[in-house]
Amino acid sequence: MLYYRSISPSSELLISSNTPNVLDNTVTDLIFGLILSTARRICELDKYIKDGNWKADDDKNLFGVNVHHSTLGIIGMFRIGGL
């Protein structure tokens, strides 16, 4: 455990720790969620619909790209990349 002295006038003590391998699976899940969200434009289209811009005849290009049968390159095969 590491202890740091705050630079604030109150001089509070900050505690930091390193917990390797604890959240590796959680980070991997988050990254896959971000990949799907980006590919399918989920956040962008959520705002688009909530702003009232959606029409029944909107082009399907708005819905992003399929990730099914796509290839994903992983750089680094250490703790998180190797999961």
DSSP file (Angstrom, degrees, kcal/mol; ACC not computed):
  #  RESIDUE AA STRUCTURE BP1 BP2  ACC     N-H-->O    O-->H-N    N-H-->O    O-->H-N    TCO  KAPPA ALPHA  PHI   PSI    X-CA   Y-CA   Z-CA
    1    1 A M              0   0    0      0, 0.0     2,-0.4     0, 0.0    16,-0.2   0.000 360.0 360.0 360.0 137.5    0.0    0.0    0.0
    2    2 A L  E     -A   16   0A   0     14,-3.2    14,-2.9     2,-0.0     2,-0.4  -0.859 360.0-154.3-108.5 140.7    1.3    3.4   -0.9
    3    3 A Y  E     -A   15   0A   0     -2,-0.4     2,-0.4    12,-0.2    12,-0.2  -0.945  11.1-171.9-115.1 133.3    0.7    6.6    1.1
    4    4 A Y  E     -A   14   0A   0     10,-3.0    10,-2.8    -2,-0.4     2,-0.5  -0.950  21.2-131.1-124.4 144.7    0.7   10.0   -0.5
    5    5 A R  E     -A   13   0A   0     -2,-0.4     8,-0.2     8,-0.2     7,-0.1  -0.838  30.0-125.4 -92.9 127.2    0.5   13.4    1.2
    6    6 A S        -     0   0    0      6,-2.3    -1,-0.0    -2,-0.5     5,-0.0  -0.359   2.8-140.4 -69.5 149.3   -2.1   15.7   -0.5
    7    7 A I        +     0   0    0      4,-0.1    -1,-0.1    -2,-0.1    -2,-0.0   0.390  69.9 110.7 -90.8   3.9   -1.0   19.1   -1.7
    8    8 A S  S >  S-     0   0    0      4,-0.2     3,-1.9     1,-0.1    -2,-0.0  -0.394  85.0-110.9 -73.5 156.6   -4.2   20.6   -0.5
    9    9 A P  T 3  S+     0   0    0      0, 0.0    -1,-0.1     0, 0.0    -3,-0.0   0.781 117.6  61.2 -59.2 -26.2   -4.0   23.0    2.5
   10   10 A S  T 3  S-     0   0    0      1,-0.0    -3,-0.1     2,-0.0    -4,-0.0   0.644  97.5-143.0 -77.6 -11.4   -5.8   20.5    4.7
   11   11 A S    <   -     0   0    0     -3,-1.9     2,-0.1     1,-0.1    -4,-0.1   0.894  28.0-177.0  52.7  49.0   -2.9   18.0    4.1
   12   12 A E        -     0   0    0     -7,-0.1    -6,-2.3     1,-0.1     2,-0.5  -0.431  26.8-117.0 -73.2 152.2   -5.1   14.9    4.0
   13   13 A L  E     -A    5   0A   0     -8,-0.2     2,-0.4    -2,-0.1    -8,-0.2  -0.814  25.7-155.5 -93.8 125.3   -3.5   11.6    3.6
   14   14 A L  E     -A    4   0A   0    -10,-2.8   -10,-3.0    -2,-0.5     2,-0.5  -0.841   3.6-152.5-101.9 136.8   -4.3    9.7    0.4
   15   15 A I  E     +A    3   0A   0     -2,-0.4     2,-0.4   -12,-0.2   -12,-0.2  -0.925  14.7 179.8-111.9 131.9   -4.0    5.9    0.2
   16   16 A S  E     -A    2   0A   0    -14,-2.9   -14,-3.2    -2,-0.5     2,-0.3  -0.959   1.8-176.5-128.2 146.4   -3.3    4.1   -3.0
   17   17 A S        -     0   0    0     -2,-0.4     2,-0.5   -16,-0.2    -2,-0.0  -0.962  22.4-132.6-141.0 160.0   -2.9    0.4   -3.6
   18   18 A N        +     0   0    0     -2,-0.3    -2,-0.0     2,-0.0     0, 0.0  -0.964  19.9 179.0-113.7 122.7   -2.1   -2.0   -6.5
   19   19 A T    >   -     0   0    0     -2,-0.5     3,-1.4     0, 0.0     4,-0.4  -0.676  15.1-162.2-124.6  76.9   -4.4   -5.0   -6.9
   20   20 A P  T 3  S+     0   0    0      0, 0.0    -2,-0.0     0, 0.0     0, 0.0  -0.274  70.6   9.4 -63.6 144.7   -3.1   -6.9   -9.9
   21   21 A N  T 3  S+     0   0    0      1,-0.1     4,-0.2     2,-0.0     3,-0.1   0.447  97.0 107.3  70.6   4.1   -5.4   -9.4  -11.6
   22   22 A V  S <  S+     0   0    0     -3,-1.4     3,-0.2     1,-0.2     4,-0.2   0.924  89.5  22.2 -78.9 -44.2   -8.5   -8.3   -9.6
   23   23 A L  S  > S+     0   0    0     -4,-0.4     4,-2.6     1,-0.1     5,-0.2   0.142  86.6 113.0-110.9  19.1  -10.4   -6.5  -12.3
   24   24 A D  H  > S+     0   0    0      1,-0.2     4,-2.1     2,-0.2    -1,-0.1   0.930  82.3  44.1 -59.4 -47.9   -9.0   -8.1  -15.4
   25   25 A N  H  > S+     0   0    0     -4,-0.2     4,-2.3     1,-0.2    -1,-0.2   0.872 113.2  52.3 -65.7 -36.5  -12.2   -9.8  -16.4
   26   26 A T  H  > S+     0   0    0      2,-0.2     4,-2.2     1,-0.2    -1,-0.2   0.904 109.5  48.4 -66.0 -42.0  -14.3   -6.7  -15.7
   27   27 A V  H  X S+     0   0    0     -4,-2.6     4,-2.4     2,-0.2    -2,-0.2   0.902 110.6  52.1 -64.8 -40.8  -12.0   -4.5  -17.9
   28   28 A T  H  X S+     0   0    0     -4,-2.1     4,-2.2    -5,-0.2    -2,-0.2   0.921 109.7  48.8 -61.3 -44.8  -12.3   -7.1  -20.7
   29   29 A D  H  X S+     0   0    0     -4,-2.3     4,-2.2     1,-0.2    -2,-0.2   0.914 111.0  50.9 -60.4 -43.4  -16.1   -7.1  -20.4
   30   30 A L  H  X S+     0   0    0     -4,-2.2     4,-2.4     1,-0.2    -2,-0.2   0.909 108.8  51.1 -61.6 -42.9  -16.1   -3.3  -20.5
   31   31 A I  H  X S+     0   0    0     -4,-2.4     4,-2.3     1,-0.2    -1,-0.2   0.911 110.1  48.7 -64.3 -42.4  -13.9   -3.2  -23.6
   32   32 A F  H  X S+     0   0    0     -4,-2.2     4,-2.4     1,-0.2    -1,-0.2   0.887 111.0  51.5 -64.4 -37.1  -16.1   -5.6  -25.5
   33   33 A G  H  X S+     0   0    0     -4,-2.2     4,-2.6     2,-0.2    -2,-0.2   0.902 110.1  48.6 -63.7 -40.8  -19.1   -3.5  -24.5
   34   34 A L  H  X S+     0   0    0     -4,-2.4     4,-2.3     2,-0.2    -2,-0.2   0.872 110.0  52.3 -66.8 -36.9  -17.4   -0.4  -25.8
   35   35 A I  H  X S+     0   0    0     -4,-2.3     4,-2.6     2,-0.2    -2,-0.2   0.943 113.4  43.4 -63.3 -47.4  -16.6   -2.1  -29.0
   36   36 A L  H  X S+     0   0    0     -4,-2.4     4,-2.4     1,-0.2     6,-0.2   0.909 113.7  51.3 -64.7 -41.9  -20.2   -3.2  -29.6
   37   37 A S  H  X>S+     0   0    0     -4,-2.6     5,-1.9     1,-0.2     4,-0.5   0.892 113.9  44.2 -62.9 -40.2  -21.5    0.2  -28.5
   38   38 A T  H ><5S+     0   0    0     -4,-2.3     3,-0.6     3,-0.2    -2,-0.2   0.922 113.8  48.8 -70.8 -44.7  -19.2    2.0  -31.0
   39   39 A A  H 3<5S+     0   0    0     -4,-2.6    26,-2.4     1,-0.2    -2,-0.2   0.886 118.9  38.7 -64.2 -38.7  -19.8   -0.4  -33.9
   40   40 A R  H 3<5S-     0   0    0     -4,-2.4    -1,-0.2    24,-0.3    -2,-0.2   0.436 104.3-129.4 -93.3   0.2  -23.6   -0.2  -33.5
   41   41 A R  T <X5 +     0   0    0     -3,-0.6     4,-2.6    -4,-0.5     5,-0.2   0.863  47.7 161.0  57.8  41.4  -23.6    3.6  -32.6
   42   42 A I  H  >< +     0   0    0     -5,-1.9     4,-2.1    -6,-0.2     5,-0.2   0.925  68.2  42.8 -63.6 -49.7  -25.7    3.0  -29.6
   43   43 A C  H  > S+     0   0    0     -6,-0.3     4,-1.8     2,-0.2    -1,-0.2   0.919 116.3  48.5 -65.1 -43.0  -25.0    6.2  -27.7
   44   44 A E  H  > S+     0   0    0      1,-0.2     4,-1.9     2,-0.2    -2,-0.2   0.922 114.8  44.2 -63.1 -45.3  -25.3    8.4  -30.8
   45   45 A L  H  X S+     0   0    0     -4,-2.6     4,-2.5     2,-0.2     5,-0.2   0.792 106.8  60.8 -73.7 -27.4  -28.6    6.8  -31.9
   46   46 A D  H  X S+     0   0    0     -4,-2.1     4,-2.4    -5,-0.2    -1,-0.2   0.942 109.7  41.9 -60.5 -47.3  -30.0    6.9  -28.4
   47   47 A K  H  X S+     0   0    0     -4,-1.8     4,-2.1     2,-0.2    -2,-0.2   0.897 111.9  56.2 -65.5 -40.2  -29.6   10.7  -28.4
   48   48 A Y  H  <>S+     0   0    0     -4,-1.9     5,-2.0     1,-0.2     6,-0.4   0.908 112.4  41.4 -57.7 -45.2  -30.9   10.8  -32.0
   49   49 A I  H ><5S+     0   0    0     -4,-2.5     3,-1.7     1,-0.2     5,-0.2   0.912 113.1  52.3 -72.0 -43.2  -34.1    9.0  -31.0
   50   50 A K  H 3<5S+     0   0    0     -4,-2.4    -2,-0.2     1,-0.3    -1,-0.2   0.796 104.4  57.8 -65.2 -27.5  -34.6   11.0  -27.8
   51   51 A D  T 3<5S-     0   0    0     -4,-2.1    -1,-0.3    -5,-0.2    -2,-0.2   0.504 118.6-114.2 -78.5  -3.5  -34.3   14.2  -29.7
   52   52 A G  T < 5S+     0   0    0     -3,-1.7    -3,-0.2    -5,-0.1    -2,-0.1   0.703  80.8 123.8  81.9  20.8  -37.2   13.1  -31.8
   53   53 A N      < +     0   0    0     -5,-2.0    -4,-0.2    -6,-0.2     2,-0.2   0.614  38.6 108.5 -88.5 -12.7  -35.3   12.8  -35.1
   54   54 A W        -     0   0    0     -6,-0.4     2,-0.3    -5,-0.2    -9,-0.0  -0.436  43.4-178.1 -74.4 136.1  -36.1    9.1  -35.8
   55   55 A K    >   -     0   0    0     -2,-0.2     3,-1.9     1,-0.1    -2,-0.0  -0.947  37.4-116.7-128.4 152.0  -38.5    8.4  -38.7
   56   56 A A  T 3  S+     0   0    0     -2,-0.3    -1,-0.1     1,-0.3    -2,-0.0   0.773 113.6  51.4 -60.6 -27.7  -39.8    4.9  -39.8
   57   57 A D  T 3  S+     0   0    0      2,-0.0    -1,-0.3     3,-0.0     3,-0.1   0.161  78.0 139.7 -98.6  20.0  -38.1    5.2  -43.2
   58   58 A D    <   -     0   0    0     -3,-1.9    -4,-0.0     1,-0.1     2,-0.0  -0.317  62.5 -97.4 -62.4 146.5  -34.6    6.2  -41.9
   59   59 A D    >   -     0   0    0      1,-0.1     3,-1.6     2,-0.0     4,-0.2  -0.327  22.2-127.7 -65.7 143.9  -31.8    4.5  -43.7
   60   60 A K  G >  S+     0   0    0      1,-0.3     3,-1.6     2,-0.2    -1,-0.1   0.618 100.0  82.5 -70.2 -11.0  -30.3    1.4  -42.1
   61   61 A N  G >  S+     0   0    0      1,-0.3     3,-1.1     2,-0.1    -1,-0.3   0.734  79.2  69.4 -63.6 -19.9  -26.8    3.0  -42.4
   62   62 A L  G <  S+     0   0    0     -3,-1.6    -1,-0.3     1,-0.2    -2,-0.2   0.750  85.6  69.1 -65.7 -22.4  -27.7    4.7  -39.1
   63   63 A F  G <  S-     0   0    0     -3,-1.6    -1,-0.2     1,-0.3    -2,-0.1   0.310  99.4-130.8 -87.5  10.5  -27.6    1.4  -37.3
   64   64 A G    <   -     0   0    0     -3,-1.1     2,-0.3   -23,-0.1   -24,-0.3  -0.313  38.2 -47.6  79.1-161.0  -23.8    1.0  -37.5
   65   65 A V        -     0   0    0    -26,-2.4     2,-0.2    -3,-0.1   -24,-0.0  -0.811  50.2-109.7-115.3 153.0  -22.0   -2.1  -38.7
   66   66 A N        -     0   0    0     -2,-0.3    -2,-0.0     1,-0.1   -30,-0.0  -0.553  17.4-164.9 -74.7 143.5  -22.4   -5.8  -37.7
   67   67 A V    >   +     0   0    0     -2,-0.2     3,-1.9     3,-0.1     2,-0.2   0.458  53.1 117.0-105.0  -5.6  -19.6   -7.2  -35.7
   68   68 A H  T 3  S+     0   0    0      1,-0.3     3,-0.1     3,-0.0    -2,-0.1  -0.460  89.0   5.8 -63.7 130.5  -20.6  -10.8  -36.4
   69   69 A H  T 3  S+     0   0    0      1,-0.2    -1,-0.3    -2,-0.2     2,-0.2   0.679 100.9 136.9  64.8  21.7  -17.9  -12.6  -38.3
   70   70 A S    <   -     0   0    0     -3,-1.9     2,-0.5     1,-0.0    -1,-0.2  -0.603  54.1-122.4 -91.3 158.6  -15.6   -9.6  -38.0
   71   71 A T        -     0   0    0     -2,-0.2     2,-0.5    -3,-0.1    -3,-0.0  -0.872  21.1-161.3-103.5 133.6  -11.9   -9.9  -37.1
   72   72 A L        -     0   0    0     -2,-0.5     2,-0.5     2,-0.0    -2,-0.0  -0.962   7.7-147.8-116.7 123.6  -10.6   -8.1  -34.0
   73   73 A G        -     0   0    0     -2,-0.5     2,-0.6     2,-0.0    -2,-0.0  -0.791  10.4-158.0 -90.8 128.7   -6.9   -7.5  -33.7
   74   74 A I        -     0   0    0     -2,-0.5     2,-0.7     7,-0.0    -2,-0.0  -0.930   3.0-153.7-110.1 121.0   -5.6   -7.5  -30.1
   75   75 A I  S    S+     0   0    0     -2,-0.6     6,-0.1     1,-0.0    -2,-0.0  -0.838  70.0  16.2 -95.7 119.6   -2.4   -5.7  -29.4
   76   76 A G        -     0   0    0     -2,-0.7    -1,-0.0     1,-0.1     0, 0.0   0.508  60.7-148.2  90.4 124.4   -0.6   -7.1  -26.4
   77   77 A M        +     0   0    0      4,-0.1    -1,-0.1     5,-0.1    -2,-0.0  -0.223  57.4 116.7-117.6  41.6   -1.4  -10.5  -24.9
   78   78 A F  S  > S-     0   0    0      4,-0.0     4,-1.8     5,-0.0     5,-0.1   0.309  86.7 -40.5 -86.4-140.5   -0.6   -9.8  -21.3
   79   79 A R  T  4 S+     0   0    0      1,-0.2     4,-0.1     2,-0.2    -3,-0.0   0.923 140.4  23.5 -56.5 -53.5   -3.1   -9.9  -18.4
   80   80 A I  T >4 S+     0   0    0      1,-0.2     3,-1.4     2,-0.2    -1,-0.2   0.905 122.8  52.3 -84.9 -42.8   -6.1   -8.3  -20.1
   81   81 A G  T 34 S+     0   0    0      1,-0.3    -2,-0.2     2,-0.1    -1,-0.2   0.758 106.7  55.9 -64.0 -25.2   -5.3   -9.0  -23.8
   82   82 A G  T 3<        0   0    0     -4,-1.8    -1,-0.3     1,-0.2    -2,-0.2   0.490 360.0 360.0 -87.4  -3.3   -4.8  -12.6  -23.1
   83   83 A L    <         0   0    0     -3,-1.4    -1,-0.2    -4,-0.1    -2,-0.1   0.492 360.0 360.0 -81.5 360.0   -8.3  -13.1  -21.5
